[in-house]
Amino acid sequence: MKNTISKLFALLFVLALTAFTATEKKQVDTEQSIINWVGYKVTGQHEGTITLREGTLEFNGDQLTGGNFVMDMTSINTTDLEGDYKNKLDGHLKANDFFGVKKHQKATLVFTSVSKNEANYAVVGDLTIKGITNKITFDLTVSDDTATTTFQIDRTKFGIKYGSASFFDGLKDKAIYNEFDLKVSLKF
């Protein structure tokens, strides 16, 4: 009887411990979340937005442990131009020599490792653009119900070589830099 009671208490302890350490998935509010991009060229830059289709952040208590996101690549939008110039750039970014959105309508990011450092989290993730997956690293700050980050992506690692001086000679002032910035604010 004493052995049975001890086993029962041990089982209850394990169940209670599991309940307190369970991972909680928090849905990201896609309407309130913002993804801004900035692309650079020799003669300046352009900027715009991409819509987040869906996403979750995973927590163990108040500690971030994971995340998974889907971006709608058909939503690429240039915000620093208007009229014909805007339409031309939006169309070019959606074309096959850039993001090829007819075939690749989404891009995904899956956190593979999250570690806490002083004021934020160091995140390693698998980013997939145009069906090509590469590992990326970035710092993510979580405060209240918002997670924010800014990081660079080398587009050539995802097969986007158009206008890259790394692949084409003689571009001069028509060259487009390989890296573009993403500034992300996630509400959950």
C-alpha positions as CSV (number, residue, x, y, z in Angstrom):
1,M,0.0,0.0,0.0
2,K,2.8,2.4,1.0
3,N,4.6,1.6,-2.4
4,T,1.4,2.3,-4.3
5,I,0.9,5.7,-2.6
6,S,4.5,6.6,-3.3
7,K,4.1,5.7,-7.0
8,L,0.8,7.7,-7.1
9,F,2.6,10.8,-5.7
10,A,5.5,10.4,-8.1
11,L,3.1,10.2,-11.0
12,L,1.2,13.3,-9.8
13,F,4.5,15.1,-9.4
14,V,5.5,14.3,-13.0
15,L,2.1,15.3,-14.4
16,A,2.2,18.6,-12.5
17,L,5.8,19.3,-13.7
18,T,4.8,18.5,-17.3
19,A,1.8,20.9,-17.0
20,F,4.1,23.7,-15.9
21,T,6.7,23.1,-18.6
22,A,4.4,22.6,-21.6
23,T,5.1,24.6,-24.7
24,E,2.5,27.2,-25.5
25,K,2.0,28.2,-29.1
26,K,0.9,31.8,-29.5
27,Q,-0.6,32.8,-32.8
28,V,0.8,35.9,-34.4
29,D,-1.8,38.5,-35.3
30,T,-1.2,38.9,-39.1
31,E,-3.3,42.1,-39.3
32,Q,-1.1,43.9,-36.6
33,S,2.3,42.4,-37.6
34,I,4.5,44.3,-40.1
35,I,7.3,43.1,-42.4
36,N,9.2,45.9,-44.1
37,W,11.9,45.4,-46.7
38,V,14.7,47.6,-48.0
39,G,16.6,46.7,-51.2
40,Y,19.7,48.6,-52.2
41,K,21.3,49.5,-55.5
42,V,24.3,51.6,-56.4
43,T,22.1,54.7,-57.0
44,G,19.9,54.4,-54.0
45,Q,17.3,52.1,-52.5
46,H,13.7,51.0,-52.6
47,E,11.4,49.9,-49.8
48,G,8.1,48.2,-49.2
49,T,6.2,45.6,-47.4
50,I,5.4,41.8,-47.4
51,T,2.3,40.4,-45.8
52,L,2.6,37.7,-43.1
53,R,0.1,34.9,-44.0
54,E,0.4,33.0,-40.7
55,G,2.8,32.5,-37.8
56,T,3.3,31.2,-34.3
57,L,5.8,31.8,-31.5
58,E,6.4,29.0,-29.0
59,F,7.0,29.7,-25.4
60,N,7.9,27.7,-22.3
61,G,6.6,29.9,-19.6
62,D,8.0,33.4,-20.5
63,Q,10.9,32.0,-22.5
64,L,10.8,31.9,-26.3
65,T,11.6,28.4,-27.6
66,G,10.5,28.3,-31.3
67,G,8.6,29.9,-34.1
68,N,7.2,29.2,-37.6
69,F,6.1,31.7,-40.2
70,V,4.7,31.9,-43.7
71,M,5.0,35.1,-45.8
72,D,2.8,35.8,-48.8
73,M,5.2,36.6,-51.6
74,T,2.4,37.7,-53.9
75,S,1.9,40.7,-51.6
76,I,5.3,42.3,-52.3
77,N,4.5,46.0,-52.3
78,T,6.8,48.9,-53.0
79,T,6.0,51.9,-50.8
80,D,8.5,54.5,-51.9
81,L,7.2,54.8,-55.5
82,E,3.8,55.6,-57.1
83,G,2.1,55.1,-60.4
84,D,3.9,53.4,-63.3
85,Y,7.3,53.3,-61.5
86,K,5.7,51.4,-58.6
87,N,3.8,49.1,-60.8
88,K,6.9,48.3,-62.9
89,L,9.1,47.6,-59.8
90,D,6.3,45.5,-58.1
91,G,5.9,43.5,-61.3
92,H,9.6,43.0,-61.6
93,L,10.0,41.8,-58.0
94,K,7.2,39.3,-58.6
95,A,8.7,38.0,-61.9
96,N,10.8,34.9,-62.3
97,D,14.1,36.7,-62.3
98,F,13.4,37.9,-58.7
99,F,10.9,36.1,-56.4
100,G,8.9,34.1,-59.1
101,V,5.6,34.4,-57.2
102,K,3.5,32.6,-59.7
103,K,5.3,29.4,-58.8
104,H,6.6,30.4,-55.3
105,Q,3.7,32.1,-53.6
106,K,5.1,31.8,-50.1
107,A,8.3,32.0,-48.2
108,T,8.7,30.2,-44.9
109,L,10.9,30.6,-41.8
110,V,11.2,27.9,-39.2
111,F,13.2,28.5,-36.0
112,T,15.6,25.6,-35.4
113,S,17.4,26.9,-32.4
114,V,16.6,29.7,-29.9
115,S,18.9,30.7,-27.0
116,K,18.5,33.6,-24.6
117,N,21.2,36.2,-24.3
118,E,21.3,39.4,-22.3
119,A,18.4,41.5,-23.7
120,N,17.1,39.3,-26.4
121,Y,17.2,35.9,-28.2
122,A,19.7,34.5,-30.7
123,V,17.7,32.7,-33.3
124,V,18.8,30.2,-35.9
125,G,16.2,29.3,-38.5
126,D,15.6,27.7,-41.9
127,L,14.4,30.3,-44.4
128,T,12.9,29.1,-47.7
129,I,12.5,31.4,-50.6
130,K,11.8,30.1,-54.2
131,G,12.0,26.6,-52.9
132,I,15.6,27.0,-51.7
133,T,16.3,26.7,-48.0
134,N,19.2,28.4,-46.2
135,K,20.1,28.7,-42.5
136,I,19.9,32.3,-41.2
137,T,20.7,33.8,-37.8
138,F,19.4,36.9,-36.2
139,D,18.6,38.5,-32.8
140,L,14.9,38.8,-31.7
141,T,13.7,41.0,-29.0
142,V,10.5,40.0,-27.1
143,S,8.6,42.6,-25.0
144,D,5.1,42.2,-23.8
145,D,3.1,41.0,-26.8
146,T,5.6,42.1,-29.5
147,A,8.7,40.4,-31.1
148,T,11.0,42.6,-33.2
149,T,14.1,42.0,-35.3
150,T,16.0,43.5,-38.2
151,F,18.3,41.3,-40.3
152,Q,19.8,41.0,-43.8
153,I,19.2,38.3,-46.4
154,D,21.6,37.6,-49.3
155,R,19.1,37.1,-52.2
156,T,21.7,35.3,-54.3
157,K,21.7,32.3,-51.9
158,F,18.1,31.8,-53.0
159,G,18.8,31.9,-56.7
160,I,18.0,35.6,-57.2
161,K,20.9,36.9,-59.2
162,Y,19.3,39.6,-61.4
163,G,21.5,42.8,-61.4
164,S,24.1,41.3,-59.1
165,A,27.7,42.5,-59.7
166,S,28.8,39.2,-58.2
167,F,27.4,37.4,-61.3
168,F,27.3,40.0,-64.1
169,D,30.1,42.2,-65.3
170,G,29.6,45.8,-66.6
171,L,26.5,46.7,-64.6
172,K,28.1,49.9,-63.3
173,D,25.3,52.1,-61.8
174,K,22.7,49.5,-62.6
175,A,24.0,47.0,-60.0
176,I,21.7,45.9,-57.3
177,Y,23.3,44.8,-54.0
178,N,22.9,41.2,-53.0
179,E,21.7,41.9,-49.5
180,F,18.3,43.3,-48.6
181,D,17.0,44.2,-45.1
182,L,13.9,42.9,-43.4
183,K,12.5,44.8,-40.4
184,V,9.9,42.7,-38.6
185,S,7.4,43.5,-35.9
186,L,5.2,40.6,-34.8
187,K,2.2,41.1,-32.5
188,F,0.9,38.0,-30.6
